[in-house]
């Protein structure tokens, strides 16, 4: 059975009472009609009314079992609305705004209550009508609302358990704004291409004002490249008695124009595209119009050009000229002489006067601009004829990038030359030190500890070893030192020197060491890397104590992994994209001044007082890092400390070599006596003499030669020796060439090469098998041990 509808505004209890009363009355009437007894019908009616009353009373006093109205969770509702990229708002039956998302706030600049939104035209009325339709039918839509040049569609939906809410959803329509696109095209590269084809174009608003124009039109109309937007287009043109149109700036002598209107949009409020063409049939052959053409071309030139009149004043400068001359476009100079330094003003003025007076050829002259007086630039001057007011054409090349590259090449060449010089000096110095250390060793063999001369000799030997460390620094800078690369982890290297660093830093400097995770192994000489860490730490300590003598500072050493993506994010033109393990050393000192920062890795450059620094610390660091295949960068801001970051490429192959623990090294054998014949080849007399005496004292028979040719003559006369010890670099015939000749006779003859250069470099150039290497400077003991070891392996 279908239930009867309850009238609007009537409660369910009252409706139930009316229904029960009506049913009772109907039943009483039926009983009276059937039985015919008024008493029976009245009794039944009374009984029914009593029952209905009891039902109503029970409904009123009985507890309500229907569930309470569910409260809305507006926080959850707003979260759901936030998930939508469309602007969404919710209003209640009273028209109050109860919820809206951020997109709604962004579109309408706040939280206005719909339909009272800041819409253009009759948008509010259209939206209000759609809302009323939604209350009535459950859904309402409006297709085209406008707000701040945006086109918006709205969809309103009735919602809620009792249908007492409206959900307003707005969608921003993506429309193709043809006028805006045309404006952008005319003012950009497309407009320049039109200008090159002789077409001057402008977009004119319905009120006759210019919205955009290409550069050729701006040059012809105003003589500049800006300031035309918003001008009345009609005021830029004039008409003569024949009806010919010209630019007002060019006057009646200018080139007549052909004006074409292109109504490309169907609307009375739409802008109009106007194209201007020179009317060649009515154009004069020369004069002001030719000057206008030249100015248009000059403005489009990619290199710096300017026009100067007969009085020596600028008529026009294009953008490239302004950039090359470092000129402020808002305050351009009046005369060309204003661009150059005082010493060049007279020469420039005389040249312009000469060309303005009739010289027709062009000339180049070197001038120094005020913006960068240290770098001369080439100024080209040429005479101009038949170009109206223009009499001289100037050309200036923007060579700032070229100058930068020249400086970098000069710096690289200088560093290479200094490196070669340092390597040569270190090699020669190593020969001297070899002789000094060798003679000290021979003298100490004749004196015992406690002798008055023994301490003096020991002091000479100690200072010689200090000098040898200085030559190693020179070789490190020139990347010619001998390395013993191993596959290792950077944290192990830092751990090896951490105790030393704590002593070097003292009590005032706090050392903070952190290591990253998943660090890749690197291949380098652990001893050289330790020197890198120590040098950087000592420099940082000195900088912090100089900045804050009492407070000291904090030295932070960090290792971390650098991925290729992080390398790309750095945007470095030097660092190749790869996996790196980085060592970062940061201090809290006073920082490095900007004028000093580019020079810190140069040899012998130091900011310390005289006698307190050699200037080789950072150059040694640079040489070690580069020879290890890595890169190092310095970053600093004055007053904020300095950061040195070393990048070493991750070595994928091989296993990590554990660094030796600082346990006591095994004692070397004392017995170095031997027998046999040794051919010693050395061009330095002092080195040859000390080596001969040292080997002779160890029991060997020694033959000496001052160069390779003399050594071959000795072999011809005396036959095969047991061992050949030779210097690498010698006049007439070097060591490797001599050894190749010897190996033709005696293929298995053992060879020891002596040199102050790097072993790796020598092995690449020597290309000989089964040769040993003894780096200079060496002691008598080291020479004897090398000879014994080689002869023992025969």
TORDREN-187080 format. One record per residue (C-alpha): z, x, y; residue in one letter. Coordinates in steps of 0.1 Angstrom, whole numbers, padded with zeros to 4 digits, always signed. Example, Ala and Ser with C-alpha at 12.3 -4.5 7.8 and 13.67 -1.06 7.14 Angstrom:
% TORDREN-187080
+0078+0123-0045A+0071+0137-0011S
END
This chain:
% TORDREN-187080
+0000+0000+0000X-0009+0013+0034X+0021+0017+0057X+0022-0002+0090X+0019+0020+0120X+0049+0024+0142X+0043+0015+0178X+0045+0044+0202X+0080+0049+0217X+0098+0029+0190X+0124+0046+0168X+0121+0043+0130X+0155+0024+0127X+0145-0003+0152X+0112-0007+0135X+0128-0011+0101X+0152-0038+0115X+0123-0058+0129X+0104-0056+0097X+0134-0068+0076X+0141-0097+0101X+0105-0108+0100X+0104-0108+0062X+0137-0128+0060X+0124-0154+0084X+0092-0158+0065X+0110-0162+0032X+0133-0190+0047X+0103-0209+0060X+0087-0207+0025X+0120-0221+0008X+0121-0250+0033X+0085-0258+0026X+0089-0257-0012X+0124-0270-0018X+0126-0293+0012X+0163-0285+0018X+0172-0274+0053X+0206-0262+0041X+0192-0240+0014X+0167-0225+0038X+0194-0219+0065X+0217-0203+0040X+0189-0180+0027X+0181-0171+0063X+0217-0163+0071X+0221-0142+0040X+0189-0122+0048X+0200-0116+0084X+0234-0103+0072X+0216-0080+0047X+0193-0067+0075X+0222-0061+0098X+0240-0041+0071X+0208-0020+0065X+0206-0013+0102X+0242-0004+0104X+0239+0019+0074X+0209+0037+0090X+0228+0042+0122X+0260+0056+0106X+0245+0074+0077X+0239+0112+0081X+0203+0122+0090X+0185+0139+0061X+0153+0147+0079X+0149+0185+0087X+0154+0197+0122X+0124+0207+0143X+0114+0243+0136X+0120+0267+0166X+0090+0289+0175X+0094+0327+0173X+0077+0337+0205X+0082+0374+0198X+0062+0370+0166X+0036+0348+0184X+0031+0375+0211X+0028+0402+0185X+0000+0382+0168X-0017+0376+0202X-0015+0414+0209X-0035+0420+0177X-0065+0403+0194X-0087+0423+0217X-0096+0390+0235X-0074+0377+0263X-0051+0350+0248X-0025+0326+0265X-0004+0297+0252X+0008+0267+0274X+0031+0238+0265X+0028+0200+0270X+0042+0205+0306X+0015+0230+0315X+0038+0260+0315X+0027+0294+0304X+0049+0304+0274X+0030+0334+0260X+0001+0358+0268X-0011+0392+0256X-0018+0424+0276X-0056+0418+0276X-0049+0385+0294X-0029+0404+0320X-0056+0430+0325X-0084+0405+0329X-0066+0382+0354X-0044+0409+0371X-0012+0393+0360X+0000+0362+0342X-0014+0332+0361X-0011+0298+0343X-0044+0283+0331X-0064+0265+0343X-0053+0279+0377X-0070+0313+0372X-0087+0335+0399X-0122+0325+0389X-0153+0325+0411X-0170+0293+0421X-0160+0261+0404X-0146+0279+0374X-0111+0264+0378X-0125+0229+0377X-0146+0236+0346X-0117+0252+0328X-0093+0223+0337X-0118+0198+0323X-0121+0218+0291X-0083+0218+0288X-0082+0180+0291X-0108+0177+0264X-0087+0199+0241X-0056+0176+0246X-0078+0147+0237X-0101+0160+0209X-0082+0191+0197X-0108+0216+0211X-0125+0223+0244X-0150+0250+0254X-0166+0262+0286X-0195+0287+0284X-0199+0307+0317X-0170+0315+0340X-0172+0344+0365X-0144+0368+0376X-0151+0401+0394X-0187+0403+0383X-0177+0396+0347X-0190+0366+0327X-0163+0350+0306X-0163+0322+0280X-0132+0301+0271X-0122+0282+0240X-0091+0260+0242X-0074+0247+0210X-0045+0222+0206X-0019+0237+0182X+0017+0235+0172X+0036+0213+0146X+0036+0183+0169X+0003+0192+0186X+0021+0200+0219X+0006+0235+0226X-0027+0247+0239X-0041+0281+0229X-0065+0295+0256X-0088+0323+0242X-0112+0340+0266X-0142+0362+0257X-0158+0386+0281X-0196+0383+0277X-0216+0415+0276X-0245+0408+0299X-0273+0431+0310X-0268+0436+0347X-0304+0443+0356X-0297+0449+0393X-0269+0474+0386X-0290+0493+0361X-0319+0494+0386X-0296+0507+0413X-0284+0535+0390X-0319+0544+0379X-0332+0547+0415X-0303+0569+0426X-0306+0592+0396X-0332+0613+0378X-0357+0584+0375X-0357+0581+0413X-0364+0618+0416X-0394+0615+0392X-0407+0586+0413X-0404+0609+0443X-0423+0636+0427X-0451+0611+0421X-0451+0602+0458X-0432+0569+0454X-0403+0561+0477X-0381+0534+0462X-0352+0513+0475X-0332+0484+0462X-0326+0459+0490X-0299+0433+0489X-0306+0396+0500X-0291+0404+0534X-0316+0432+0540X-0292+0461+0535X-0300+0490+0512X-0281+0491+0479X-0297+0523+0466X-0326+0546+0474X-0342+0577+0459X-0338+0611+0475X-0373+0613+0489X-0369+0581+0508X-0335+0593+0522X-0351+0626+0533X-0380+0608+0551X-0358+0581+0566X-0327+0600+0576X-0334+0637+0570X-0305+0640+0545X-0295+0631+0510X-0267+0606+0517X-0255+0579+0539X-0283+0554+0534X-0263+0528+0514X-0255+0497+0535X-0280+0504+0562X-0304+0477+0575X-0337+0486+0558X-0358+0470+0586X-0342+0493+0612X-0355+0524+0594X-0391+0512+0600X-0413+0507+0631X-0447+0491+0635X-0474+0502+0659X-0500+0481+0677X-0523+0481+0647X-0495+0468+0624X-0491+0501+0606X-0456+0507+0593X-0439+0541+0597X-0404+0555+0595X-0386+0552+0627X-0374+0588+0624X-0409+0601+0622X-0421+0581+0652X-0457+0569+0658X-0471+0603+0648X-0457+0599+0613X-0476+0590+0582X-0483+0552+0579X-0466+0536+0549X-0477+0509+0524X-0448+0486+0516X-0447+0469+0482X-0420+0443+0474X-0412+0438+0437X-0391+0407+0430X-0381+0416+0395X-0353+0389+0392X-0357+0351+0394X-0330+0342+0419X-0330+0336+0456X-0298+0357+0457X-0312+0386+0437X-0320+0420+0452X-0356+0431+0458X-0371+0464+0447X-0392+0479+0475X-0417+0508+0470X-0431+0528+0499X-0463+0547+0496X-0480+0570+0521X-0512+0552+0533X-0535+0582+0530X-0564+0564+0546X-0545+0562+0579X-0525+0594+0576X-0531+0623+0600X-0541+0656+0584X-0513+0677+0598X-0482+0673+0620X-0449+0656+0615X-0460+0639+0583X-0467+0673+0567X-0433+0684+0577X-0418+0653+0561X-0437+0660+0529X-0424+0696+0529X-0389+0684+0535X-0391+0660+0506X-0404+0687+0483X-0377+0711+0495X-0349+0686+0487X-0362+0683+0451X-0365+0721+0445X-0341+0734+0418X-0336+0767+0437X-0321+0772+0471X-0345+0766+0500X-0340+0759+0537X-0362+0752+0567X-0356+0769+0601X-0373+0759+0634X-0387+0782+0661X-0354+0785+0678X-0338+0799+0647X-0318+0767+0639X-0315+0751+0605X-0336+0720+0600X-0328+0714+0564X-0310+0729+0534X-0313+0715+0499X-0284+0712+0475X-0292+0744+0457X-0292+0764+0489X-0258+0749+0499X-0243+0759+0465X-0258+0794+0466X-0245+0801+0501X-0211+0785+0494X-0216+0761+0523X-0195+0730+0528X-0220+0701+0530X-0198+0683+0555X-0199+0712+0579X-0232+0730+0575X-0239+0761+0597X-0262+0759+0627X-0279+0793+0624X-0288+0814+0593X-0267+0843+0608X-0236+0821+0603X-0240+0825+0565X-0237+0863+0564X-0211+0889+0573X-0210+0903+0608X-0229+0935+0599X-0259+0916+0586X-0262+0890+0615X-0285+0910+0636X-0309+0919+0608X-0312+0883+0597X-0318+0871+0633X-0344+0897+0639X-0363+0889+0607X-0363+0851+0614X-0375+0857+0650X-0403+0879+0637X-0415+0854+0612X-0411+0825+0636X-0433+0844+0660X-0463+0847+0637X-0457+0869+0607X-0473+0852+0577X-0462+0874+0548X-0428+0870+0530X-0401+0896+0528X-0369+0901+0508X-0337+0915+0523X-0303+0921+0508X-0275+0904+0527X-0238+0898+0521X-0226+0862+0524X-0193+0853+0539X-0183+0834+0508X-0185+0866+0486X-0191+0897+0507X-0187+0921+0479X-0219+0910+0461X-0252+0914+0480X-0278+0887+0474X-0315+0885+0480X-0327+0864+0509X-0364+0857+0510X-0380+0849+0544X-0415+0835+0549X-0434+0821+0578X-0444+0784+0578X-0475+0770+0596X-0486+0734+0600X-0452+0720+0590X-0442+0704+0623X-0409+0717+0636X-0404+0740+0606X-0414+0776+0614X-0395+0797+0588X-0388+0791+0551X-0357+0807+0536X-0350+0811+0499X-0316+0821+0484X-0309+0825+0447X-0276+0815+0433X-0268+0846+0413X-0231+0840+0407X-0235+0837+0370X-0258+0868+0369X-0232+0887+0389X-0205+0877+0365X-0225+0888+0335X-0232+0921+0353X-0195+0927+0358X-0188+0919+0322X-0215+0943+0310X-0203+0970+0333X-0167+0965+0321X-0178+0966+0284X-0199+0997+0291X-0169+1014+0309X-0146+1005+0280X-0170+1019+0255X-0174+1051+0275X-0137+1055+0278X-0133+1048+0241X-0158+1075+0232X-0141+1099+0256X-0107+1091+0242X-0119+1096+0207X-0135+1130+0216X-0104+1141+0234X-0082+1131+0205X-0104+1149+0180X-0102+1182+0200X-0065+1177+0207X-0059+1173+0169X-0074+1207+0163X-0050+1222+0188X-0021+1204+0173X-0031+1214+0138X-0029+1251+0149X+0004+1246+0167X+0021+1227+0138X+0007+1251+0112X+0020+1282+0131X+0054+1265+0135X+0055+1259+0097X+0046+1296+0090X+0072+1308+0114X+0099+1285+0099X+0091+1300+0065X+0104+1333+0079X+0135+1318+0095X+0164+1299+0080X+0184+1270+0095X+0211+1285+0118X+0188+1313+0130X+0185+1314+0168X+0148+1310+0167X+0148+1283+0140X+0159+1255+0164X+0133+1265+0190X+0105+1264+0165X+0118+1231+0152X+0117+1217+0188X+0081+1229+0192X+0072+1212+0160X+0089+1180+0170X+0071+1179+0203X+0038+1186+0186X+0044+1156+0163X+0050+1135+0194X+0018+1147+0208X+0001+1138+0175X+0014+1102+0179X-0002+1102+0213X-0036+1112+0198X-0032+1084+0173X-0028+1060+0202X-0060+1073+0217X-0078+1069+0184X-0064+1034+0180X-0078+1024+0214X-0112+1039+0205X-0109+1022+0171X-0113+1055+0153X-0079+1059+0137X-0074+1060+0100X-0063+1026+0086X-0049+1018+0051X-0056+0981+0049X-0038+0959+0025X-0037+0921+0018X-0004+0909+0031X+0015+0882+0050X+0024+0885+0086X+0060+0873+0082X+0066+0903+0059X+0054+0926+0086X+0077+0909+0112X+0106+0911+0087X+0101+0949+0083X+0106+0956+0120X+0131+0928+0128X+0161+0952+0126X+0144+0978+0147X+0135+0951+0173X+0171+0940+0175X+0181+0975+0184X+0153+0979+0208X+0160+0947+0226X+0197+0954+0231X+0224+0930+0239X+0208+0913+0269X+0176+0901+0251X+0178+0874+0225X+0153+0876+0196X+0140+0843+0182X+0117+0846+0151X+0100+0815+0136X+0074+0813+0108X+0049+0785+0102X+0040+0770+0068X+0009+0775+0047X+0001+0809+0063X-0030+0825+0049X-0030+0862+0038X-0046+0888+0061X-0060+0922+0054X-0047+0949+0077X-0028+0982+0078X+0009+0971+0077X+0020+1002+0096X-0005+0996+0124X+0006+0959+0126X+0042+0970+0129X+0032+0992+0158X+0015+0961+0174X+0047+0941+0171X+0068+0969+0184X+0046+0976+0214X+0044+0940+0224X+0081+0936+0220X+0089+0967+0241X+0066+0956+0269X+0082+0921+0269X+0117+0936+0270X+0107+0958+0300X+0092+0928+0318X+0123+0906+0312X+0147+0933+0323X+0126+0939+0355X+0126+0902+0362X+0163+0896+0355X+0182+0928+0351X+0215+0911+0344X+0205+0880+0325X+0179+0895+0302X+0159+0868+0285X+0145+0856+0252X+0118+0872+0231X+0101+0847+0208X+0079+0859+0178X+0061+0831+0160X+0036+0831+0131X+0014+0801+0125X-0017+0789+0108X-0048+0781+0129X-0074+0758+0114X-0111+0757+0124X-0105+0724+0142X-0078+0740+0163X-0102+0769+0171X-0128+0744+0183X-0101+0726+0205X-0094+0760+0222X-0129+0760+0235X-0132+0798+0234X-0166+0814+0236X-0152+0846+0220X-0132+0834+0190X-0154+0824+0160X-0146+0792+0142X-0127+0801+0111X-0092+0801+0095X-0067+0824+0112X-0031+0835+0109X-0018+0839+0144X+0011+0860+0157X+0025+0848+0190X+0048+0869+0212X+0063+0851+0242X+0088+0864+0267X+0107+0848+0296X+0100+0875+0322X+0083+0873+0355X+0048+0869+0342X+0017+0889+0348X+0000+0886+0382X-0035+0871+0381X-0051+0902+0396X-0035+0924+0369X-0041+0902+0338X-0078+0912+0333X-0068+0949+0333X-0038+0950+0309X-0058+0962+0279X-0075+0990+0297X-0064+1025+0288X-0040+1043+0311X-0034+1012+0332X+0003+1006+0338X+0024+0988+0363X+0054+1010+0356X+0067+1038+0378X+0052+1072+0375X+0066+1090+0344X+0077+1058+0327X+0046+1047+0309X+0014+1062+0296X-0006+1030+0299X-0017+1032+0262X+0007+1006+0247X-0015+0975+0251X-0047+0994+0248X-0034+1007+0214X-0026+0971+0204X-0061+0960+0214X-0077+0988+0194X-0056+0981+0163X-0063+0944+0164X-0100+0948+0170X-0103+0974+0142X-0085+0950+0119X-0112+0924+0126X-0090+0902+0148X-0087+0891+0184X-0059+0892+0209X-0055+0872+0241X-0030+0872+0269X-0019+0842+0289X+0006+0842+0318X+0016+0824+0349X+0036+0842+0376X+0073+0835+0372X+0069+0818+0338X+0067+0847+0314X+0037+0859+0293X+0023+0850+0259X+0003+0873+0237X-0016+0857+0208X-0031+0877+0180X-0056+0860+0156X-0063+0877+0123X-0089+0861+0100X-0075+0847+0067X-0084+0870+0037X-0093+0847+0008X-0100+0872-0019X-0074+0894-0036X-0037+0892-0040X-0010+0897-0014X+0004+0932-0014X+0042+0933-0010X+0053+0957+0017X+0075+0985+0004X+0112+0980+0009X+0130+1005+0031X+0145+1022+0001X+0145+1060-0002X+0111+1074-0008X+0108+1095-0040X+0111+1132-0033X+0078+1151-0033X+0074+1181-0056X+0085+1213-0039X+0062+1235-0061X+0028+1237-0044X+0018+1272-0056X-0016+1274-0071X-0044+1297-0083X-0081+1298-0078X-0107+1304-0051X-0110+1281-0021X-0139+1282+0004X-0126+1271+0038X-0152+1260+0064X-0139+1253+0099X-0155+1260+0133X-0122+1262+0152X-0109+1297+0149X-0072+1288+0154X-0074+1260+0127X-0093+1283+0103X-0068+1311+0108X-0037+1290+0102X-0052+1272+0072X-0063+1305+0056X-0028+1320+0060X-0012+1288+0046X-0034+1287+0015X-0031+1324+0010X+0007+1321+0010X+0004+1295-0017X-0013+1319-0040X-0050+1310-0035X-0079+1333-0029X-0095+1321+0004X-0130+1326+0017X-0137+1314+0052X-0168+1304+0071X-0172+1292+0107X-0201+1267+0100X-0222+1252+0072X-0249+1278+0072X-0224+1306+0068X-0207+1288+0040X-0240+1285+0021X-0245+1322+0026X-0211+1329+0011X-0219+1307-0019X-0251+1326-0025X-0233+1360-0025X-0200+1350-0043X-0210+1320-0065X-0190+1289-0072X-0155+1284-0058X-0128+1262-0073X-0124+1241-0042X-0143+1235-0010X-0123+1225+0022X-0145+1217+0051X-0144+1202+0086X-0167+1173+0092X-0180+1179+0127X-0193+1214+0132X-0222+1230+0152X-0255+1240+0136X-0248+1223+0103X-0221+1197+0099X-0198+1194+0069X-0215+1164+0050X-0249+1181+0053X-0235+1213+0039X-0218+1195+0011X-0250+1178+0000X-0267+1212-0003X-0236+1225-0023X-0237+1195-0046X-0272+1202-0055X-0260+1235-0071X-0225+1224-0082X-0225+1186-0087X-0188+1185-0098X-0173+1208-0072X-0142+1192-0057X-0144+1186-0019X-0117+1180+0008X-0129+1170+0043X-0107+1176+0073X-0112+1156+0105X-0094+1140+0134X-0116+1109+0132X-0110+1078+0111X-0115+1081+0074X-0133+1047+0072X-0159+1057+0098X-0164+1090+0081X-0168+1076+0046X-0195+1052+0059X-0214+1081+0075X-0208+1107+0048X-0218+1085+0018X-0206+1111-0008X-0187+1104-0039X-0156+1122-0052X-0144+1136-0019X-0108+1137-0006X-0098+1133+0030X-0071+1152+0050X-0065+1138+0085X-0057+1161+0114X-0032+1172+0125X-0017+1183+0092X+0011+1206+0083X+0011+1236+0060X+0029+1216+0033X+0003+1187+0035X-0026+1211+0032X-0011+1228+0002X-0003+1195-0015X-0038+1182-0009X-0053+1213-0025X-0029+1211-0054X-0036+1174-0060X-0074+1178-0060X-0074+1209-0083X-0050+1191-0107X-0075+1163-0113X-0103+1186-0123X
END
